[in-house]
Amino acid sequence: MKIDNAIHNTSFTPIVPATSSEASAAPSVPSGADFANVLEKTKSAELPATRVTKSGDTLIGIVRDEAKAKGINLSGSQEYRLAMSLATHNGIANPNQIATGRTLQTDKLGALLHDLPSLNTTQAQNNSSTKTNPAPSSVPAAQALQTNKSIQAPKPTVARTPAVSQHPVLAQTLDRAVARGFIPGNEKQDVFNKILQVANKHKFSPDDFARLTLMESDGMNPQATNQRCHGIIQFCDGPARGAAGVGFGEKPKAILGLSVYQQLQLVDTYFENVGLPKAGAVPLDELYLAVLQPAARNETRSEAPLGIPGKQALKLYEGNDAQAPITRNSIIQGLMQNAVDRLNTNNNSPRNRIQSQKTAEYEANDPSRVWKR
């Protein structure tokens, strides 16, 4: 409602000149124009802060923009946590898909950002205490969103080798990812816990997921791309493909702007959409085919050609021969060997010894064949 100056030119009572003493004692009365301005300001102050979404917007991007406007730099886990809060506050069921033209209430987000310094202080204290602990992974990190509380990082028996006994490939892949700058060091524990959460939900091995990423993105490089597929598991563009299924159909390359932790939420959504076996543990070949070529999962025979189109990594072919077919057996063997090669060429390493033995078993039980087209 617009309020024109309805008081300024209207006199309700005769004006009686005041005495000098009355004038000095009388309080200042705002003019009609001043009153209208105050009323407008009061009205606008009562309205909640909002933002209308436009094409290509993501909740994390909106959180990042709001934070930058306040001069605040957020970590990946903080951005994700605030984005989930923004989704809940606005009744968004799927945080990965928001409609263009939707009005979002951002007042609660602003309040959370205002309180962020105290949160950062708490996190800094936690990080400081963690640095003095010889086994940092024995202290479970705070979960970013509804973490399954039954999943916690296993307590290591040897200092500085967190969870090696149960998840050696994942542990070494994360160490390598931090060393290469793929994951900030202070987010490694959050990423570790998130992978365990997703793996537990979809019933696959955390080590197998690490092997998958070593093949697809050099071990969780969030900016890995071949111009058509992007991110840690290579979400591909195109209708009804990976990027579209997780809410990035219009701008798939925007995935490259997300951290590893943020992309893991997309991984969770992707596996929900593509579907994984519900009965029993998901084997390595089934997990990888869900990413590489979901339709090929219809062929269940271990030695049957899968008909994977396009040029793939050489290790995925039978006998490392690009003229040979890709089979379920060759996928398992290739992923195992690739993990050994990328993580450590020293096969005497405790972390790689089991992998090397398994790869050797596949090779021993799989005599070389000549494939003809």
C-alpha positions, 0 to 999 in steps of 0.5 A: 500500500502506497501512502500519499501525504494525506496529512500534510495539506489537511488541517483538522483543528485551528492553529492557535499560536503557542506562547514561547514557554509552550513552544519550548515545552512542546515535543516535536511533532513530525510533519505528514511527510515524515510520518508517511516515511516512517510508516513506509520504513516500518512496513518494509522492516516487517517484511521477511528477507526474500530472494527470487530464484532464477535459471541456474540457481542452486541453494548452495550458490545462494548461500555462497552469494549471501555469505559473500555479500556479508564478507564471509567465506564458508567452508564446503561443509558450512555451505552445505549445512546452511543450504539444507537449512534454507531448504527446510525453512522453505519447505523444499523436499529435494534440495537439488531441484528448485524451481525458477521464479520461486520466492525463498525466505532468507531471513533465517539464513541471514540470522545463521550467517550473523551467528557464524563467527561463534560457529567458526570459533567453535570449529577453530577450537575443535581443529586446534584440539584435533591437531594435538591429538596423535590420532585425529580420526578417532574423534568423530567430526560433526555431521553436516546433515542427519548423519546415520549415527550408527556410522562413525569413523573406526578408532585406529589401533595405530596412530596416524593411520585412521581406519586403515584396517577396515577401509585402507583404499578409502583412507589412502585415497583421501590422504592423496586427495588432500595432498593434491588439493582436491579436499581441504585438510580440515574437511577430510574427516567430514568427507570420510564420514559422508562416504561411510554414510552413503555407502551404508545407505546403498550397501556398497563398500567404501573402498570400492567407491574409492576405486571408482573415483580413482578411475573416474576423477583421479581420486575425488578431484571435484573439478575433473571433466572431459567437457561432457561429464563432470565431478568426482563420479563424472555426472554427464550432461544430456537429457535423462543423464547423470547431471540432469538427475541431480538437478543440474540439467541446465548447467551441468558444469556448475557441478565443478564449482561444488566441493567434494563434500557437496558433490557427495550429496549429489552422489547419494541422489544419483544412486537413489535415482539409478537404483542399486541392488537391494538384496545383499552387498553391491559388488564392485562391478555393479557399482561401477556399471551404475556410473559408467553405463547403467543399461549394461547391468542387464548383462549379468554374466561375468565374461560376456561383452557388455557393449560399452560405447565410446573410448574407455580407460585401457585398464577396463578392457580385457587384457588391457586391449582396446580391441577387446570387449569390456566385461564384468571381470575386466572391470573388476580387474581394471579398477583394482589394478588402477587403484594400486597404480595410482595410490602407491607403486610399492606393492609391499605397502600394507595398504596395497598388498591385499589389492595386489594379491586380489589383482593377481588372483584375477589374472591367474584365474583368467587366462589370456584370450584373443578377441576377434571382432 
